[in-house]
Amino acid sequence: MSTPRATLIADTAIALLAERGARGLTHRAVDERAGLPPGSTSNHARTRAALLRAALTRLAERETTGFMAPPPAPCPRAALRETITAGLHTALTTGRTLTVARLELALEATRRPELRAHYDSLGHGFVDLAADLLASAGAADPWRAARRLVAWCDGILFNATAGSGRASPPDRAELREQAETLLAALLGPNAS
C-alpha cells in the first residue's frame, strides 16, 4: 500500500514528466513542486530509476481506475464500444497529462532496460484487462484481439497527443465510430 507522501511524489513526477519531459524530472524538481522538504523525494526513491518506476506504477493505477471491476458477462459490444470511447476521450481531454507522461515513460523505457521490464509488465495488465472484456463480448481469440485493440488505442493516443493529429484530435463521436469499426473486425459483424 502506498503512503500519501509516496502518492504525492509519484503524482508530482507524472505532472513534471508531462510538463517538462523526462529530462525535467529530478528529485529536486519533485520536492519543489510538491512543496516537500529538500531530500524527501530521494528518501522515497533513491535513484532516478526508482523515481521513474514509481511514476510509472502510479500512472498505471490512475489509468485503470474504474476498469478493474470484473466485466459483465456477457458484455454487449455496445457497452464495450462505449467503454473504449469513454476511456480514449478521457485520455485525450481531462487525462491528457497522464497520456503525455505515459508517452515520455515509454520513450524513456527504450533506453532503460529496468524500466522497460516494468513498463512491459504493466502493459500486459492492460492487455489482460482488454482480453477479459473482449472474451465477455464473444471474441473467438480474446488475447489476440486484445493485443490489436491496445495497439489501436496506443496509436490513437500517440497520434492525437504527440503525432500529426495533435491539432485536430478525434472527438467522442469519431472515437465511437472508429471503435465500432474495430470491434466489428475483432468480434465479427454479427456479435451483439
C-alpha positions in Angstrom: 0.0 0.0 0.0 1.3 3.4 -0.9 1.6 6.2 1.6 0.1 9.6 1.0 3.6 11.1 0.6 4.6 8.4 -1.9 1.4 9.1 -3.9 2.1 12.8 -3.8 5.7 12.2 -5.1 4.6 9.9 -7.9 1.7 12.2 -9.0 4.1 15.2 -9.0 6.6 13.2 -11.1 3.8 12.4 -13.6 2.9 16.1 -13.8 6.5 17.1 -14.3 7.0 14.4 -17.0 4.0 15.8 -18.9 5.1 19.4 -18.5 8.9 19.2 -18.9 9.7 15.8 -20.3 11.9 13.1 -18.9 14.9 15.5 -18.7 12.9 17.9 -16.5 12.2 15.2 -13.9 14.6 15.5 -11.0 14.3 14.7 -7.3 14.7 18.4 -6.5 12.0 19.4 -9.0 9.6 17.0 -7.4 10.4 18.3 -3.9 9.9 21.9 -5.0 6.7 21.3 -7.0 5.1 19.1 -4.2 6.1 21.6 -1.5 8.2 18.9 0.3 11.4 19.5 2.3 14.6 19.0 0.2 15.6 15.4 0.1 12.0 14.0 0.6 11.8 12.5 -2.9 15.3 10.9 -2.7 14.3 9.4 0.6 11.3 7.7 -1.1 13.0 6.9 -4.5 16.8 6.9 -4.1 17.7 6.7 -7.8 16.3 8.2 -11.0 15.3 4.7 -12.0 13.3 4.3 -8.8 11.6 7.6 -9.3 10.6 6.7 -12.9 9.4 3.3 -11.7 7.2 5.0 -9.0 5.8 7.4 -11.6 5.0 4.5 -14.0 3.4 2.4 -11.3 1.2 5.3 -10.2 0.3 6.1 -13.8 -0.9 2.6 -14.4 -3.0 2.8 -11.2 -4.6 6.1 -12.3 -5.2 4.9 -15.8 -7.0 1.7 -14.8 -9.3 3.3 -12.2 -12.8 2.3 -13.0 -11.8 -0.5 -15.3 -10.8 -3.1 -12.6 -14.3 -4.4 -11.8 -15.0 -7.7 -13.5 -16.7 -7.3 -16.8 -20.4 -8.1 -17.0 -21.0 -11.5 -18.6 -21.8 -11.3 -21.4 -20.6 -7.8 -22.2 -22.5 -6.5 -25.2 -20.5 -5.0 -28.0 -22.3 -1.6 -27.5 -21.2 -1.5 -23.8 -17.6 -2.4 -24.8 -17.6 0.3 -27.5 -18.8 2.9 -25.0 -16.1 1.8 -22.5 -13.4 2.2 -25.2 -14.8 5.5 -26.4 -15.0 7.0 -22.9 -11.5 5.8 -22.0 -9.9 7.3 -25.1 -11.9 10.5 -24.8 -10.8 10.9 -21.2 -7.2 10.2 -22.1 -7.3 12.9 -24.8 -9.1 15.5 -22.7 -9.1 15.5 -18.9 -6.5 12.8 -18.7 -4.1 14.3 -21.3 -1.4 14.8 -18.6 -1.4 11.1 -17.9 -1.2 10.3 -21.6 1.7 12.7 -22.2 3.6 11.3 -19.2 3.0 7.7 -20.4 4.5 8.6 -23.8 7.5 10.1 -22.0 7.9 7.0 -19.9 7.6 4.8 -23.0 10.4 6.6 -24.7 12.5 6.5 -21.5 11.9 2.8 -21.3 13.5 2.3 -24.7 16.8 3.4 -23.1 16.4 1.8 -19.7 16.1 -2.0 -19.6 14.9 -2.0 -15.9 12.1 0.5 -16.8 11.3 -1.4 -19.9 10.6 -4.6 -18.0 8.3 -2.8 -15.6 6.6 -0.9 -18.4 6.0 -4.1 -20.3 4.7 -5.9 -17.2 2.2 -3.1 -16.6 1.3 -3.1 -20.3 0.4 -6.8 -20.1 -2.1 -5.9 -17.4 -3.9 -3.6 -19.9 -3.9 -6.4 -22.5 -5.2 -8.9 -19.9 -8.0 -6.5 -19.0 -8.9 -5.9 -22.6 -8.8 -9.7 -23.2 -11.3 -10.2 -20.4 -13.6 -7.6 -21.8 -13.3 -9.0 -25.3 -13.9 -12.5 -24.1 -17.1 -11.4 -22.4 -18.2 -9.8 -25.7 -17.7 -13.1 -27.5 -14.2 -12.8 -29.1 -13.0 -16.1 -30.5 -9.4 -15.3 -29.6 -9.6 -12.7 -26.9 -5.9 -12.3 -26.2 -5.0 -11.8 -29.9 -7.9 -9.4 -30.2 -6.8 -7.5 -27.1 -3.3 -7.0 -28.5 -4.9 -5.4 -31.6 -7.2 -3.3 -29.5 -4.5 -2.0 -27.2 -2.2 -1.3 -30.2 -5.0 0.7 -31.9 -5.7 2.6 -28.7 -2.0 3.4 -28.3 -1.9 4.6 -31.9 -4.9 6.9 -31.4 -3.4 8.3 -28.2 0.1 8.9 -29.8 -1.3 10.5 -33.0 -3.7 12.8 -31.2 -1.3 13.8 -28.4 2.2 13.9 -30.0 1.7 13.0 -33.6 0.4 14.6 -36.7 -3.2 14.6 -35.4 -2.5 16.7 -32.4 -4.0 19.8 -33.9 -7.3 18.0 -34.6 -7.8 15.1 -32.2 -10.8 12.9 -32.7 -14.0 13.9 -30.8 -16.2 11.4 -28.9 -18.3 10.7 -32.0 -15.3 9.9 -34.2 -13.8 7.7 -31.5 -17.1 5.8 -31.1 -17.3 5.3 -34.9 -13.7 4.0 -35.1 -14.2 1.8 -32.0 -17.3 0.3 -33.6 -15.4 -0.4 -36.9 -12.6 -2.1 -34.9 -14.9 -4.2 -32.8 -16.7 -5.4 -35.9 -13.4 -6.6 -37.2 -12.4 -8.2 -33.9 -15.7 -9.7 -32.9 -17.3 -10.3 -36.2 -20.2 -8.3 -37.7 -23.0 -10.4 -36.0 -21.7 -10.1 -32.5 -24.1 -8.2 -30.3 
